[in-house]
């Protein structure tokens, strides 16, 4: 009988860490860019005359705010994944306790649920 793996090896964790650090750097750059866009819009709103463009400007500001919020959440999730790596708990499904397949973690490195667990949660809703 083959014993089922309960965690990823240190080498595998290092591979995931490298991937996550790259994604985190890109995500932070994108968040900075969005934040700069929001700051620029706020400065321009103060100096513009109110008119027809105001509705478009408000919609764009709301869209950028939503993007910034999502990006902040993504950055936080990636940071939490790095903590799980340092604790050697990375890649373990928080519902089943089994390892999340490596392919899933390469695609969604901040995942905390296996596909099966995620699908069963959706089915219950």
LINLINVEN-V192145 format. One record per residue. N is the residue number from 1. RES is the residue in one small letter. PHI is phi in whole degrees, 0 to 359 (NA if undefined). OMEGA is omega in whole degrees, 0 to 359 (999 if undefined). BURIAL is b if it has 9 or more other ideal C-beta (glycine too) atoms within 8 Angstrom, else e. Layout:
BEGIN
N:RES:PHI:OMEGA:BURIAL + N:RES:PHI:OMEGA:BURIAL
END
This chain:
BEGIN
1:x:NA:180:e + 2:x:273:179:e + 3:x:284:180:e + 4:x:285:179:e + 5:x:294:181:e + 6:x:255:176:e + 7:x:204:177:b + 8:x:282:180:b + 9:x:292:178:e + 10:x:300:178:e + 11:x:295:179:e + 12:x:294:178:b + 13:x:297:177:b + 14:x:296:178:e + 15:x:298:178:e + 16:x:296:180:b + 17:x:300:179:b + 18:x:299:179:e + 19:x:299:183:b + 20:x:294:179:b + 21:x:299:177:b + 22:x:295:180:e + 23:x:296:180:b + 24:x:294:179:b + 25:x:298:179:e + 26:x:295:181:e + 27:x:298:179:b + 28:x:293:177:b + 29:x:298:179:e + 30:x:295:178:b + 31:x:296:177:b + 32:x:299:180:e + 33:x:298:180:e + 34:x:297:180:b + 35:x:298:178:b + 36:x:295:178:e + 37:x:298:179:b + 38:x:296:179:b + 39:x:297:179:e + 40:x:298:179:e + 41:x:294:180:b + 42:x:297:179:b + 43:x:295:181:e + 44:x:291:180:b + 45:x:297:181:b + 46:x:293:185:e + 47:x:264:182:e + 48:x:275:171:b + 49:x:282:178:e + 50:x:288:180:e + 51:x:188:182:e + 52:x:297:181:e + 53:x:289:184:e + 54:x:300:179:b + 55:x:295:178:e + 56:x:294:179:e + 57:x:297:179:b + 58:x:295:179:e + 59:x:298:180:e + 60:x:293:178:b + 61:x:297:178:b + 62:x:297:179:e + 63:x:297:178:e + 64:x:295:178:b + 65:x:296:177:b + 66:x:296:178:e + 67:x:300:180:b + 68:x:297:179:b + 69:x:298:177:e + 70:x:296:181:e + 71:x:293:177:b + 72:x:299:179:b + 73:x:296:179:e + 74:x:297:178:b + 75:x:300:179:b + 76:x:296:179:e + 77:x:298:179:b + 78:x:294:177:b + 79:x:298:178:b + 80:x:296:177:b + 81:x:296:177:b + 82:x:296:177:b + 83:x:295:178:e + 84:x:297:177:b + 85:x:296:181:b + 86:x:296:177:e + 87:x:272:182:e + 88:x:60:178:e + 89:x:250:183:e + 90:x:293:174:b + 91:x:87:178:b + 92:x:262:180:b + 93:x:297:183:b + 94:x:285:178:e + 95:x:262:185:b + 96:x:263:183:e + 97:x:80:179:e + 98:x:267:179:e + 99:x:291:173:b + 100:x:283:180:b + 101:x:305:183:e + 102:x:303:180:e + 103:x:299:179:e + 104:x:294:181:b + 105:x:292:177:b + 106:x:291:180:e + 107:x:279:182:e + 108:x:229:189:e + 109:x:295:179:b + 110:x:261:181:b + 111:x:298:176:b + 112:x:239:178:e + 113:x:233:172:b + 114:x:288:178:b + 115:x:301:182:e + 116:x:300:180:e + 117:x:295:180:b + 118:x:296:180:b + 119:x:294:180:e + 120:x:293:177:b + 121:x:293:179:b + 122:x:294:182:e + 123:x:295:180:e + 124:x:285:183:e + 125:x:282:999:e
END
